[in-house]
């Protein structure tokens, strides 16, 4: 196995963004298997400092998470140091950047220069191969796993005093347009008139200022909805256990959203947008509920709010669904890729 691997990521711990959670989990798993991994957070320092540090580290392989944000520096380093480059595709880089007039040339150059491309689900493979068919043989699916220990309690009462009979919808996501945070406000607002027990809790940092300001304006004066901001990842298990339904309203996902995986792992009922990334985990009416319109969101939210047994059934089925996505399977997938790119040590 490689003595050293350099991870390049747009964000790393203590950030609670999806990339940071994914990178932290994979780095920990690889270290447990004897691989030396150092993570460089590209949001924390300048590119020249990162390049100098990676040069000094002398890794056997460069692994970039996110083709647009981490791929270019990874490609420069891999070419200069004559090393293999692995790129894990995390969602916006494929669903948005690959087809954006400004970003696409850079993303395509990274994808074409990588030795291996990792997708979380076959839907991402199909999307990339549809645009760049010559890359199909370099695309490998490694499903995400979920590791969410009950490390620290989340004191919900200190953030928001709720009525005893509440039905709590949680929206765990960074506030940015792709997550469509304002989408559930109108349908849930209509339900509150007949179901005053409904509450909506937004959890996550503001990642887009304009969207954050728009959400704040939309929440102003609403007694039944609140944004509590960023919550440390080691409190998320506790927070999810206090929710009744977890929402995902994204326009696109990279195959398997960490927030959905974590909600299912905690046995929560999930109500999610009917998109490819969510369909990789949610079978409508079996492991969760999917919606295709605001009206469908309203109807399915009402059904979930009214029926604790339905929530429990979907939550337990969802928990069983994610049990197949073990951390061991995920790490073995990455080790297999590394073995295919690096010489096997003698003896």
Secondary structure, DSSP 8 states (H G I E B T S, - for coil): --SEEEEEES--TT--SHHHHHHHHHHHHHHHTT-EEEEEETTTS-HHHHHHHHHHHT-SEEEEESTTTTHHHHHHHHHHHT-EEEEE--SHHHHTGGG-TTTHHHHHHHHHH-SEEEESSHHHHHHHHHH-GGGGGGEEE----------S---HHHH----TT-EEEEEES-BSGGG-TTHHHHHHHHHHTT-TTEEEEEES-B-SHHHHHHHHHHHTT-SSEEE-----GGGHHHHHHT-SEEEE--S--SSS-HHHHHHHHTT-EEEEE-SHHHHTT--BTTTBEEESSHHHHHHHHHHHHH-HHHHHHHHHHHHHHHTTS-HHHHHHHHHHHHHHHS-----
